[in-house]
Amino acid sequence: MLKGLIIPLICLFLPLLGQSAGDNSHEIDKLWERGYLALSQGRYLEARDAGLGLLDYHSSPRSQLLGHIILGQAYLRLNNEEECYRHIRQAQQSDLELIPDSVKCTFYNGLGLYTVNLEKDNYKGLEYYFKGLEIAKKSHNRRLYALLLNNIVGVYFLQKDPSGLGYARECYQIAKESGDPVLLVAGSVMCTDMYMLNRDFKAALPIAQGLVTMVNSKPELKFHAEAYQALGEVYAGMNQYDKAIDCFNHALTYGDENESIAMRACLGRGRIHFQQGEYDLALSSLQRGLRISDQTNAQLFRKELIQAMSECHEKKGNLREALRLYQQYSQAQDSIYNSDREKILQETRARFDLERQENLLQAQALTLKNSRTWLISLVIIMIVVIAASIWLMMLYRRKNRLYRAIVQQNKQSIATEDELKRTIQNLRQSQGKPLSDADEPTDTKYAASSLSDEKAQSITRRMETLMIDERVYSDTLFTQEKLASLLQTNRSYLSQIINERYGMNFTQWVNNYRIQDAIRILSDPKCNTPLKAVCTEVGFSSMTTFYALFKKATGMTPSAYRSVVSKG
């Protein structure tokens, strides 16, 4: 995720990478330097070859460790998740005391990138970044310290947390003092983004303008896309739309190799066209961003692109497409709430562990100076217990806020869907005919199918009428054969339509309607229907299946969801 957002600064490590532990060959050091130089210049296949060369020194544990570190980062950038995971874990299991502090920082930086990019675990990634930061701080290496600060700020930005501004300012100040142009680019981008989160356009503008001036004067830096994107965001926030669109266009010109920057530029440009009422131009820009996401599997900003496209279609009167996209956006939001719920627990554990380690270090230092060690230890234990109690209380309160947010989001989604459905029904009545569907792309899996687009659209309209208006899914014995019979079509056509237009199989598609119906019922605070009756009413024959699918969709069991609703 951060690959396209945080500027690669691997080259900052190079002056320190050749430091040897004294017991390894000159060839090993040369292979290490060659591998990391290749990584810093984007020659990942060459870096991979250098890493494999290091692994050939079977008798040297240090060479094995260095090889796994290089291969982990090379495969990360080659999008080979399986090999990346294997080498990262091999390095984790090795003895890090075999390598100098500068390389330990490199390892924790790479481990943080892997965790954030591939495991999508921002809090665990922050834990690794802070470990590297502590090592860099103790070794008084301000360059490595600034690099890790930059990546930490990147995680705060992804979380939309403006409290990362302090880290961004510190990183930017170190970059200015060092005069390193690459580090200055990274610090400027992150500082601009954090000022934008805090709505401080006055502070963000001179930094972004200075960044564009610098990259234009130093074309060898090749950070034009990042610079123009940052300046475009500032102009957009200041409502200077012509300047903003010009900057986004520049970013797209230079951003062909950076999918996240390109997606973000498409999103920014689309929002401006939307605000100006140019919905066709907005959709064109947003669809371009979504295509980039589909082609590269980049998920950053995908949710925002889908939401903006739904709003455009609603303004254009394409209400069915607006409803479909809004449902996709709601599902993405649900998954975010679920993952955040898991990560709150990880964050609490990580911070508790870091605090405990710090207290133990302080206790060891005081033991050498003070004979009353037992009293100091008792005080530290009390502090840890109190801190743990406070964190548990905070976790409980945050969990309740999260549950309430999930319920509120579902209520808003239900209200929005109801409004769109009423509008669609009114249009049907006023026109005397059903609304036409937008053309859908044809899956090559069904290229030989005899099902025409016109017939597929007709079946889809009748199918949605049966599901939405007549709730045929509430029959616990409802099958694909029954639906095909009601539609007077065959199972093959039905399977093709559900697969192509909804991206699901028949069972998933029917259960999705049932769960959404259950959420609607349980979102009514006046509803006192027993859960077993709700299960049967929406078409489930098994309470186990009902509970499992409901929790997967909302992050809560039906009973917990009802409890939150009843408490308001």
C-alpha positions in Angstrom: 0.0 0.0 0.0 2.8 2.4 0.9 4.8 1.5 -2.1 3.1 4.1 -4.2 2.6 6.6 -1.4 6.0 6.7 0.4 9.0 7.6 -1.7 11.6 4.9 -1.7 14.6 6.0 0.2 16.7 2.9 0.2 19.6 4.8 -1.3 20.0 6.7 2.0 21.2 3.4 3.6 24.0 2.9 1.1 26.8 4.8 2.8 26.5 2.4 5.8 25.7 -0.9 4.2 29.3 -1.9 3.5 30.2 -2.0 7.2 31.3 -5.6 8.0 31.2 -7.5 11.2 34.9 -8.3 10.6 34.4 -12.0 10.1 32.9 -12.1 6.6 34.5 -11.9 3.2 34.8 -8.9 1.0 32.7 -10.7 -1.7 29.7 -10.8 0.7 30.0 -7.1 1.4 30.2 -6.4 -2.3 27.1 -8.5 -3.1 25.2 -6.7 -0.3 26.1 -3.3 -1.7 25.3 -4.3 -5.2 21.9 -5.7 -4.2 20.8 -2.6 -2.3 22.1 -0.3 -5.0 20.0 -2.2 -7.5 16.9 -1.8 -5.2 17.5 1.9 -4.8 17.6 2.3 -8.6 14.5 0.1 -9.3 16.5 -2.8 -10.8 14.7 -5.5 -8.8 15.7 -8.5 -10.9 19.4 -7.6 -10.4 18.7 -7.1 -6.7 17.2 -10.6 -6.6 20.2 -12.1 -8.3 22.5 -10.4 -5.7 20.3 -11.8 -2.9 20.5 -15.3 -4.4 24.3 -15.0 -4.6 24.4 -14.2 -0.9 22.5 -17.3 -0.1 25.1 -19.4 -2.0 27.5 -18.8 1.0 25.9 -21.6 3.0 28.6 -21.5 5.7 28.1 -17.9 6.6 25.0 -17.1 8.8 25.6 -13.4 8.2 25.5 -13.9 4.4 22.3 -15.9 4.7 20.6 -13.2 6.8 21.7 -10.4 4.3 20.5 -12.5 1.4 17.0 -13.0 3.0 16.7 -9.2 3.7 17.5 -8.2 0.1 15.3 -10.9 -1.4 12.4 -10.0 0.9 12.4 -6.4 -0.4 13.1 -7.4 -4.0 10.2 -9.8 -4.2 8.0 -7.2 -2.4 8.6 -4.8 -5.3 8.2 -7.7 -7.9 4.8 -8.4 -6.4 5.7 -12.0 -5.6 4.0 -12.2 -2.2 4.7 -15.8 -1.5 8.5 -15.5 -2.0 8.5 -12.1 -0.1 6.8 -13.7 2.9 9.2 -16.7 2.9 12.4 -14.6 2.9 11.0 -12.0 5.4 10.2 -14.8 7.8 13.6 -16.4 7.3 15.3 -13.2 8.2 13.0 -12.8 11.3 14.2 -16.1 12.6 17.9 -15.3 12.2 20.2 -13.7 14.7 20.1 -10.0 14.1 23.2 -9.5 16.2 25.2 -10.7 13.2 24.5 -7.4 11.4 25.3 -3.7 12.3 22.7 -1.3 13.5 22.3 0.4 10.1 21.3 -3.0 8.5 18.9 -3.7 11.4 17.2 -0.5 10.6 17.0 -1.6 7.0 15.5 -4.9 8.1 12.8 -3.3 10.3 12.0 -0.8 7.6 11.5 -3.6 5.1 9.5 -5.6 7.6 7.2 -2.6 8.2 6.7 -2.1 4.4 5.8 -5.8 4.0 3.4 -5.8 6.9 1.6 -2.6 5.7 1.6 -3.4 2.0 0.8 -7.1 2.0 -0.6 -8.0 5.4 -2.6 -4.7 5.4 -1.8 -4.4 9.2 -0.9 -0.8 9.8 -0.5 -1.1 13.5 1.9 -4.0 13.4 3.8 -2.1 10.7 4.0 0.9 13.0 5.5 -1.4 15.7 8.3 -2.5 13.3 8.9 1.1 12.2 9.3 2.2 15.8 11.7 -0.6 16.6 13.9 0.6 13.7 13.4 4.2 14.9 14.7 3.3 18.4 17.8 1.7 16.9 18.5 4.7 14.7 18.0 7.0 17.6 20.5 5.1 19.8 23.1 5.0 17.0 22.6 8.8 16.4 21.9 8.2 12.7 19.6 11.1 11.7 19.3 9.9 8.1 17.9 6.5 9.0 15.8 8.2 11.7 14.2 10.5 9.2 13.5 7.7 6.8 11.6 5.7 9.4 9.8 8.8 10.5 8.7 9.3 6.9 7.2 5.8 6.7 5.5 6.3 10.1 3.9 9.5 8.9 2.7 7.5 5.8 0.8 5.1 8.0 -0.8 8.0 9.9 -1.9 9.5 6.6 -3.5 6.3 5.4 -5.4 6.2 8.7 -6.5 9.8 8.1 -5.0 10.6 11.5 -3.8 14.3 11.7 -1.9 13.6 14.9 1.0 12.5 12.8 1.8 16.1 11.9 4.4 16.3 14.7 6.4 13.4 13.1 6.0 15.0 9.7 7.5 18.3 10.9 10.4 16.6 12.5 11.2 14.6 9.3 10.9 17.7 7.2 13.2 19.7 9.6 15.9 16.9 9.5 15.6 16.8 5.7 16.2 20.6 5.4 19.1 20.5 7.7 20.8 17.6 5.9 20.3 19.1 2.5 19.7 15.7 1.0 17.3 16.2 -2.0 15.8 12.7 -1.9 15.0 12.9 1.8 13.7 16.5 1.3 11.3 15.2 -1.3 9.9 12.6 1.0 9.7 15.0 4.0 8.0 17.7 1.8 5.3 15.2 0.5 4.5 13.9 3.9 4.5 17.3 5.6 2.1 18.6 2.9 -0.2 15.7 3.3 -0.4 16.1 7.1 -1.0 19.9 6.8 -3.8 19.1 4.4 -5.4 16.6 6.9 -5.3 19.5 9.4 -6.8 21.9 6.8 -3.8 24.2 7.2 -3.5 25.3 3.5 -1.4 28.3 4.3 1.3 26.1 5.8 1.0 23.4 3.1 1.2 25.7 0.0 4.8 27.0 0.2 6.1 23.5 1.0 4.4 22.0 -2.1 5.4 24.9 -4.3 9.0 24.6 -3.1 8.9 20.9 -3.9 7.8 21.4 -7.5 10.5 24.0 -8.0 13.1 21.6 -6.6 12.2 18.6 -8.7 12.0 20.8 -11.9 15.5 22.0 -11.2 16.7 18.5 -10.5 15.1 16.2 -13.1 17.4 13.4 -12.2 15.3 12.9 -9.0 12.3 11.7 -11.0 9.8 12.6 -8.3 7.7 14.9 -10.5 4.5 12.9 -10.1 4.7 13.1 -6.3 5.4 16.8 -6.3 2.6 17.8 -8.7 0.2 15.6 -6.9 0.9 17.2 -3.6 0.6 20.7 -5.1 -2.7 19.7 -6.8 -4.2 18.6 -3.5 -3.3 21.9 -1.9 -4.9 24.0 -4.8 -8.0 21.8 -4.7 -8.3 22.4 -1.0 -8.0 26.2 -1.6 -10.8 25.9 -4.4 -8.3 27.0 -7.1 -9.6 24.3 -9.4 -7.9 25.3 -12.7 -4.5 25.2 -11.1 -5.4 21.9 -9.3 -6.5 20.1 -12.5 -3.3 21.3 -14.3 -1.2 19.8 -11.5 -3.1 16.5 -11.5 -2.6 16.3 -15.3 1.1 16.8 -14.8 1.1 14.1 -12.1 -0.6 11.7 -14.5 1.9 12.5 -17.2 4.8 11.5 -14.9 2.9 8.9 -12.8 2.6 6.0 -15.3 4.9 3.8 -13.1 3.3 4.8 -9.8 -0.2 3.4 -9.6 -1.2 5.0 -6.3 -0.2 8.5 -7.3 -2.1 8.0 -10.6 -5.2 6.8 -8.8 -5.0 9.7 -6.4 -4.7 12.2 -9.2 -7.7 10.7 -11.0 -9.7 10.9 -7.8 -8.7 14.5 -7.2 -9.5 15.6 -10.8 -12.8 13.7 -10.7 -13.9 15.4 -7.5 -13.2 18.8 -9.0 -15.3 18.0 -12.2 -18.1 16.8 -9.9 -18.1 20.0 -7.9 -18.3 22.0 -11.1 -21.3 19.9 -12.4 -19.2 18.2 -15.1 -20.4 14.7 -14.3 -19.3 13.0 -17.6 -15.7 14.4 -17.2 -15.8 13.3 -13.5 -16.8 9.8 -14.4 -14.2 9.5 -17.1 -11.4 10.5 -14.6 -12.8 8.2 -11.8 -13.2 5.2 -14.2 -9.6 5.7 -15.3 -8.5 5.5 -11.6 -10.6 2.3 -11.1 -9.1 0.7 -14.2 -5.6 1.3 -12.8 -6.7 -0.3 -9.6 -8.1 -3.4 -11.5 -5.0 -3.7 -13.6 -2.4 -3.4 -10.8 -4.5 -4.7 -7.8 -3.8 -1.4 -6.0 -6.4 -0.9 -3.3 -5.3 2.5 -2.1 -8.1 5.1 -2.9 -10.3 2.4 -4.5 -13.1 2.9 -2.0 -13.1 6.6 -2.5 -13.2 6.2 -6.3 -16.3 3.9 -6.0 -18.1 6.3 -3.7 -17.4 9.3 -6.0 -18.6 7.3 -9.0 -21.9 6.4 -7.2 -22.5 10.1 -6.5 -21.9 11.0 -10.2 -24.3 8.4 -11.4 -26.9 9.6 -9.0 -26.6 13.2 -10.2 -26.9 11.9 -13.8 -30.0 10.0 -13.0 -28.4 6.5 -13.4 -30.0 5.4 -10.1 -29.6 1.7 -10.6 -25.9 2.0 -11.2 -25.6 4.5 -8.3 -27.3 2.0 -6.0 -25.0 -0.8 -7.2 -21.8 1.2 -6.6 -23.1 2.5 -3.2 -23.6 -1.1 -2.1 -20.0 -1.9 -3.1 -18.8 1.1 -1.1 -20.9 0.0 1.9 -19.4 -3.4 1.8 -15.9 -1.9 1.6 -16.7 0.2 4.6 -17.9 -2.8 6.6 -14.7 -4.6 5.9 -12.7 -1.6 7.1 -14.7 -1.5 10.4 -14.0 -5.3 10.9 -10.3 -4.9 10.2 -10.0 -1.9 12.5 -11.7 -3.8 15.3 -9.0 -6.4 15.1 -6.3 -3.8 14.8 -7.4 -2.0 18.0 -6.5 -5.1 19.9 -3.2 -5.3 18.2 -2.5 -1.7 18.9 -3.2 -2.1 22.6 -1.0 -5.1 22.9 1.9 -3.5 20.9 1.8 -0.3 23.0 1.6 -2.2 26.2 4.6 -4.3 25.2 6.6 -1.2 24.3 5.8 0.5 27.5 6.7 -2.6 29.6 10.1 -2.8 27.8 10.8 0.8 28.5 9.9 0.4 32.2 12.1 -2.7 32.5 15.1 -0.8 31.0 14.5 2.1 33.5 14.3 -0.4 36.3 17.7 -2.0 35.3 19.3 1.4 35.3 18.0 2.4 38.7 19.0 -1.0 40.1 22.7 -0.1 39.5 22.4 3.2 41.3 20.0 2.4 44.1 20.1 -0.5 46.6 16.3 -0.3 47.2 15.5 -2.2 44.0 12.5 -4.0 45.4 10.7 -0.7 46.1 11.4 0.7 42.6 10.2 -2.6 41.0 7.0 -2.5 43.0 6.3 1.1 41.8 7.0 0.0 38.2 4.6 -3.0 38.5 1.9 -0.7 39.9 2.4 1.7 37.0 2.2 -1.1 34.5 -1.0 -2.5 36.1 -2.6 0.9 36.2 -1.6 1.5 32.6 -3.0 -1.9 31.5 -6.2 -1.2 33.4 -6.6 2.2 31.7 -5.9 0.7 28.2 -8.5 -2.1 28.9 -11.0 0.6 29.8 -10.2 2.6 26.7 -10.4 -0.6 24.5 -13.8 -1.3 25.9 -15.1 2.2 25.2 -13.5 2.2 21.7 -15.2 -1.2 21.0 -18.6 0.2 22.0 -18.0 3.3 19.8 -17.0 1.0 16.9 -20.2 -1.1 17.3 -22.3 2.1 17.4 -20.6 3.3 14.2 -21.3 0.0 12.4 -25.0 0.2 13.4 -25.2 3.9 12.3 -23.5 3.1 9.0 -26.0 0.3 8.3 -28.9 2.6 9.1 -27.6 5.2 6.7 -27.0 2.6 4.1 -30.6 1.3 4.5 -32.0 4.8 4.3 -30.0 5.6 1.1 -31.0 2.3 -0.5 -34.6 2.9 0.3 -34.5 6.4 -1.1 -32.9 5.1 -4.4 -35.4 2.3 -4.6 -38.4 4.7 -4.2 -36.9 7.0 -6.9 -36.5 4.0 -9.2 -40.1 2.9 -8.6 -41.4 6.4 -9.2 -39.5 6.6 -12.5 -40.9 3.2 -13.5 -44.4 4.4 -12.9 -43.9 7.7 -14.7 -42.3 6.1 -17.7 -44.6 3.1 -17.8 -41.6 0.8 -18.3 -38.6 -0.5 -16.4 -35.4 1.4 -16.4 -32.8 0.1 -18.7 -29.6 -1.3 -17.3 -26.1 -0.1 -18.1 -24.1 -2.3 -20.4 -22.1 -4.9 -18.5 -18.7 -6.2 -19.6 -18.8 -9.8 -20.9 -16.7 -12.3 -19.0 -14.5 -14.3 -21.4 -15.5 -17.4 -19.4 -18.9 -17.1 -21.2 -17.7 -15.9 -24.5 -19.3 -18.9 -26.3 -22.6 -18.4 -24.5 -25.8 -17.9 -26.6 -27.2 -15.5 -24.0 -27.6 -12.0 -25.7 -27.2 -8.8 -23.8 -30.8 -7.8 -24.3 -32.1 -11.1 -22.9 -29.6 -11.0 -20.0 -30.9 -7.5 -19.1 -34.5 -8.7 -19.3 -33.7 -11.7 -17.0 -31.8 -9.4 -14.6 -34.7 -7.0 -14.3 -37.2 -9.8 -13.6 -34.7 -11.5 -11.2 -34.2 -8.3 -9.1 -38.0 -7.7 -9.0 -38.5 -11.2 -7.6 -35.7 -10.7 -5.0 -36.4 -7.1 -4.0 -40.2 -6.8 -4.4 -41.4 -10.3 -3.8 -38.6 -11.5 -1.4 -38.5 -15.0 -2.9 -35.3 -15.6 -1.0 -37.3 -15.9 2.2 -38.3 -19.4 1.3 -35.9 -21.7 3.2 -36.2 -24.3 0.4 -35.4 -21.7 -2.3 -33.1 -23.1 -5.0 -31.5 -22.1 -8.2 -34.0 -24.5 -10.0 -36.9 -22.7 -8.5 -35.6 -19.3 -9.5 -34.9 -20.5 -13.1 -38.5 -21.9 -13.2 -40.0 -18.5 -12.0 -37.9 -16.7 -14.6 -38.7 -19.3 -17.3 -35.0 -19.7 -18.2 -32.4 -22.3 -17.6 -29.8 -22.7 -14.9 -26.8 -22.0 -17.2 -28.1 -18.5 -18.1 -28.9 -17.8 -14.5 -25.5 -18.8 -13.3 -23.8 -16.7 -16.0 -25.8 -13.6 -15.1 -25.2 -13.9 -11.4 -21.5 -14.6 -11.9 -20.9 -11.7 -14.5 -23.1 -9.0 -12.9 -22.7 -9.7 -9.2 -19.3 -11.5 -9.0 -20.9 -14.3 -6.8 -22.3 -17.8 -7.1 -26.0 -18.4 -6.5 -25.7 -19.3 -2.8 -23.6 -16.2 -2.0 -25.9 -14.0 -4.0 -29.1 -15.3 -2.2 -27.5 -15.2 1.3 -26.4 -11.6 0.6 -30.1 -10.6 0.2 -31.0 -12.5 3.3 -28.3 -10.9 5.5 -29.2 -7.4 4.3 -32.9 -8.1 5.1 -31.8 -9.3 8.6 -29.8 -6.2 9.1 -32.8 -4.1 8.1 -35.1 -5.9 10.6 -32.6 -5.8 13.5 -31.9 -2.1 12.9 -35.4 -1.3 14.0 -35.2 -0.5 17.8 -38.9 -1.5 18.1 -38.4 -5.0 16.7 -38.7 -7.7 19.4 -38.9 -10.7 17.1 -36.9 -13.7 18.4 -33.7 -14.2 16.5 -34.7 -17.7 15.5 -37.8 -16.2 13.9 -35.8 -13.6 12.1 -33.5 -16.3 10.9 -36.4 -18.2 9.4 -38.2 -15.1 8.1 -35.2 -14.1 5.9 -34.9 -17.6 4.6 -32.1 -19.3 6.6 -32.7 -22.9 7.8 -29.7 -23.0 10.0 -29.0 -20.6 12.9 -25.3 -21.4 12.7 -25.1 -20.2 9.1 -27.2 -17.2 9.9 -24.9 -16.2 12.8 -21.7 -16.8 10.8 -22.8 -14.8 7.8 -24.2 -11.9 9.9 -21.0 -11.6 11.9 -18.9 -11.7 8.7 -21.0 -8.8 7.3 -21.2 -6.6 10.4 -18.4 -7.7 12.7 -21.1 -8.5 15.4 -23.4 -11.4 16.3 -27.1 -10.7 15.7 -27.7 -10.5 19.5 -24.9 -8.0 20.0 -26.1 -5.9 17.0 -29.7 -5.9 18.5 -28.3 -4.9 21.9 -26.4 -1.9 20.4 -29.6 -0.8 18.5 -31.8 -1.1 21.6 -29.4 1.2 23.5 -29.5 3.8 20.8 
